[in-house]
Amino acid sequence: WSLFAEGLQEPLGLLHHDGWIYTVQRGELSRMRDHDGDDRMDELQTVCDTWKISGNYHEYAFGPRLDGQGNFWITLNKPFGSEPFGRQLWRGWAVYVTPDGEMIPAVAGLRSPAGVQASPEGEMFYTDNQGEWCGASKLAHLVEGEFHGHPWGIDSAHDPKSRVQHPGEIPDGLLMHEVVEEVPNFKMPAVWFPYAKMGKSPAGLVWDTTGGKFGPYQGQVFVGDQHDSSLLRVALEKVDGHWQGACFPFLKGLDSGVIRVAWMEDGSMITGSTNRGWASLGTRPYSLQRVTWNGKVPFDIQRMSLTKDGFQLRFTQPVDVETASDPSSYRMESYTYKLHSPYGSPEVDQERLEIRSAEVSADRQEVSLSVSPLREGYVHELIADGVRSANDQPLLHPDAYYTLIRFRPSSDDE
């Protein structure tokens, strides 16, 4: 190890681009490089410092990440607690900085958006932490002009620079799918992470672009969780124009709370972790660890996809036909959350689901579940603890959580 740069103010992301290392500090987007070849930073430039800070607690800035148009996206945490130093614009917003340094306030209604990342196609996504006006932690798609539910900072929409239309008074206490009808630019998430079942504090995320070097999850998303010192897995699909999908447990027991994740050239994953400010299940104050695949394919649910009358499960290994075709091998329920001012939301409007049939495919790696009822705006929780593999192994993780925001149109192929 050697020291490259010091004196930065809470840099919470690094991005190598065009010979520079970009970082977002508390009050600016900066870029730095080693100009004379001595392995120390000797050139530091301000790219953009249009957003301001008041000095209130928790005014973190996360990023930067590049979208498909070359813009640098940054998510700005809302302040927590008392505000002895007043307020500044754009807190609780996602902004992007153009290649020529102009800041565009693009998306409002964020709370504690600790992770921001571009998909391989250049679309932007972020993670947010459960709390007031954020009923459950989530992964959401960032699209300019949308509002994600938290009213703190929404008055910044009155500023001429805003790309978000002010949503008006935010209803306190509606179910999430009811908010869609009341607030025209309200954005539902891609995936909710049910509290405690799927961590408590999601942060950095990466798409699996390793080409199979990290196991049978190519194209899926891995998310670090700070509280649980864990990694989560997400399989997304676009249904009727909206990204949604299922999340799954992946790996627990890391040394500290995972904040950032990144790929190495050999397909291994580096996790950067801390428990500064919040205790994590991993008790070390900080850690940098490498996660590698041992080459053995576990028996797991590889993907959970929506069909017209239920869900299709793809497994990583062939299943035992007898157990996989038995509806009693599965249990399902659905629930949603409230958009309200109290901290977090319980699982509300819960309903046990009927699994009417389970059909196994010819290759014995897919099962089609006919499920009733399906509900828009609800998590559909699956427990498949009765399913066994062809060699009589239980699932490594029998639970999956599909966030159903939109039904599949009848014209879509299965």
N, C-alpha and C positions, 0 to 999 in steps of 0.2 A: 504494500500500500504506500502511496505517496500523496501528499497534499497538492491539489490542483488549484483550488480557489478558496478564499475565505473572505469574511466580511459581508456575505450576502444575507438578506433578511428573509428568513423562512422560505427558501426555495423548495417548492413541493412538486417539481417535475423537471425532467430534462428531455431535450429533443435535439438530436444531431441532424443538422440540415445545412447544406451548401458550405461545408467547412467550418461552421460555427456550432457551438453548443448553446441552444436557446433554453432559457429558464424563466419561469414566472416567479418573481419575488412578491412580497406582500403588496407593493405599490407600483410594480411596473413589469413589463415584459422586457427582458434583457437578452443580449447575446454576448458570448465570450469565446476567446480562443487563445491558443498558445502560438504567438507570432514568431518567436525566436527559437523554438524547438527545444526548450529546456524542461518541458513537461510541467510547466506552471502557467496558469492563466496570466497573461500580461496585457490583454486588450478586452475591455468591457464597454459595451455600448447600450444605451437605452433605445429600444425599438418603439415603445409606446408607454406612456404613463398617464393616459387620459383619465382613467378612473382614479378616484381619490379614496383615501382611508381616513377615518375619524380617530382611530386609536382605540376603538371599543374592542372588547374581547371577541375573538373568533373570526376576525375579518381576514380569513385565509383566501388565497387565490390558488387555483389548481390548473394544471396544464403545463405548457401548451401542447396542443396536438393539431396536426395539419389536416384540413379537409381536402376534398378532391379538387378544389379551386386554388389551393395554396394559401388559404387563410389560417391563421393561428387561433384556435379556440381556447378560451379560458373560462372557467366557472368560478364565480365569486360568492363566497360564503356570506350568509346574512350574519350580522353580529348577534351575540347571545347576551342575556342578562341586562343589567342597567346600561344606560347610554349617557354617561356623564359628559361626553365630548360631542354630543349631537349626532346628526345623521349625514351620510353622503349618498349620492345617487348610485344606482346600479348594484347595490348589494342584493344578493339573492337572484342574480341574473347570470346568464351565459352570454358572453360577448365574443366577438372575433376581431382580430386585427388583420387588416389587409396587408398584402406584401409591401405596400408603400407606407405602412404605419398608422393607418386610420382605424380607430376603434368603432365597431358597429355593435350597439346593444341589441342583441338579436332575440333572446328568449327570457321570459320572466317566470317568477313563481317557484324558484329553487330554494332549498333550505340549507343543507350541508352537503354540497355536491362534490364529494371527495375524489371521484374518479371521472375522467373524461377521455374519450378515445374515438378514433376513426375506425370504421369498418374497413375491410379490404377494398370496398367500392367507394370509399371516401365519405360515407355518411357518418354523422356525429351522434354519439350516444354518451350518456352520463349516468352515474349512480348517485342516489341520494339516501340519506339516513332518516329513519323513522323519528318523528317528533311532533311538535305542534303543527297542525295543518299538513302533516305528511303521515297518513295513517299507517303505512308500512314502508319499509325500505324498498327501493325499486331500481330497476334499470329502465331508462327511457330514451327515446329517440328525440334528438334536438332538431327542430325545424323552425326557421326564422318566422317570427310573428306569433308564436304560440305561448300559452300561459300554463304552468304546471301545478298551480294550486295554492302556493303559499302567498298570502296577501302582503307580507312584509316587503317593502320596496316597490310595490306596484305603482305608487305615485310617480316613480321615475318615468312611467309610460307617458306622462304629460310633457316630458322634455322633447324638443324637436328631433333629437337624435334617435329616439326610440323607434324600433321597428315593430313594437307590440302595441296593439290598440288596448287602451285601458278596459279591463273586463267589467268594471263597475263593482258594486258591493258583492263580496263573496259570501254565499250562503254558508252558514255554520251548522253542520249537523246532518247534511244530506248524505245518502249513500253515493259512492263514487259515480256510478252510472247515471244517477239522477243529476249530478252536477253538469254532466255533458249537455243535458237539456236546458239548463239554466244559464250556463256560461259558454257563449259560442266558441271562444278560442281556447277552451280548456283542453289540455292534452292528457289522455290516459297513458299509463306506462306501457312498456313492452312486457315487462315481467315484474310482479311483486315478489319479494322475498319474505315469506311468512316468518314473523318474529320468533326468534329462538330456534325454530325448526330449520331455518336457513340463515343462520348468523344473526347479527344485530347491527353491524356497521360496515356495509359494503364500501369498497374504495376502488383501487386501481383495477383495470380490466384489459385483457388482450384477446384478440381472435386467434384461434389455433391455425397458423399458417405454416406449420412445420412439415406438412406432407406426410403425416403418419409417424413422425419421430417421437411424438408424445403420447402415442396410443391411438385408439380408434375414435378420435373425437375431432377430426379435421373439420374446420369451418365453424366450430362452436366457440363459445366465449367463456373464458375463465376469469373469475372475479375474486379478488382478495377481500377478506373480511377482517377488520381491525379487532373487534371484540373477541371473536372466536379463534383468532390466529389460524385461519383456515382458508381453503380455496373452495369456491362454488363453481358449478358448471351450468351453462345456459345454452339451449338449442333454440334458435329463433327461426321463425318463418313469417313471410308476409301474407296476410289474409285480408282481402278486400282493401288493399292499400295501407294496412296498418301492421307494423312489426309487433309480433307477440310470440309466445312460446312457453317452454317449460324450463324450470330450474331443478337442479339435482345437487345433492351433497357430492363432494369430491375428495377432499383431503383435510384432515384435522391434525393437530399436534405440532404445529410450527412453533418456533421459539418465542415469537412476539406477534403483535398485531400487524397484519399484512396491509400495507398502504400502497405499494407499487409492485407491479409484476412486469417482467420483460423476458423476451426469448434470447437465448444464445444461439450461435450458428449451428451447434450440434443438436438443436432441438430440445435442449433442457431449458428449464424456467428458473429465473432468478427472482426471489421475493425479497423486497425491502420492507422492513417492519419496524414498528415502534410501539411502546405503550405510553409515550409522553402525553400527559393530559388525561388519558382514559386508561383504566386498567384493562389488560387483555388476559385471556386464558393462558397464553404463553407469558411467562413471568420475567423474561429478560427485558431490559430497558430498550434494547434495539437488536436487530439481527439482519444479516444478509445470508440467505440460504439458497442452495441449488436443489431443484426438484427434477429428478430424471425418471424416465420410464424404464422399468426392469425388463421389458420385452414380453411379459406375460399378459395376455388379454384377460381381464377379469370378467366374470359374468355380471353384467350390468345392463340397465336400461340405457341404450345409446341415444334414443330420441323418442319424443312423445309428440305426435302431430295430430292436428284437428282433422276430423272427417265430417261428413254431413250428418252422421248420427252418433258420433262418439269420437274415439281416439284410436290412432294406430301406434302401437309400440314397436320399436325396432330394438332388438337385443344384440349384444356384442357376441353372443355365442348361440348356437341352436338350443331351443328349449325342449324340455320334456313335454310331449304333446298332451299327455293326460292331465298334468297339473295346469299347463298354460291354457288349455281349452275349457277349464272348469271356471265358471264365473265366480265361484266361492273363493277362488285363489286371490281375488282382488277385492279391495274395499275403496269406495270413493265418497267424498262429500264435497260440497262447494260452499263458499262464503265470500264475503266482500268486506270492505272497510268504509268508515265514515271519513268525509272531509270535515274536520272540525278543529276548534282551537285547543282542546286538551292535548296532552302529550300522547302521541300514538293513537291507535284505534284497536279495540278488540276485534276478533273475527265475528262478524255480524251476519244476520240473515242466513244462518247455516241450514243446510239441507242434505240429508243422506241421499245418495244417488243409486239408482237401480242399474246394475250391470246385467243386461238381458242376454247377451251372448258374448263368446270369446272365440274367434276363429283364427286358427294357426295357418300361416302361409306354407307353401310347398317346401321352401328351404328351411322352415322351422325357426326363422329368425325374426319373424314379424307376427304380431297378434293384433287383430282388429276387434276393438271393444265397442259394442253397441250400448250406449249410456243414455239414461234419461233421468231428469231433464238437463239440458245444457242451458247455461245462462250467460248472457253478455255482461261483462263487467265483474266477473267473479273468478276467483281462484278455484280450480278443480284439482283437489288433492287426491292423489292415488297412492295406495299402499298395496304392493303386489307381493306380500310376504309368503304367499302360498305357491308361487311359481318356482320351479326347479329347472336347472339346465339338463341337457341330454345326459350328462354324467352325474346327475343328482346333486348339484351344488345349489345352495340358496343364492339369491342376489346379494351382491356386495352392498348395494344401496337399494332397498325395496321401495323407497319413497320418491315421488316426483310431484311437481306442482305446476300445473299449466294455467297461465293467466289468459282467459278467454275474453278478449275485448270485442272482437267481431266474429260473426258466423261466416263460414265459408259459403260464398255465393253458389247457387245451384249450377252455374255454368262452369265452375272450377273442376278440373280433373282431380280425382282422388290421389 
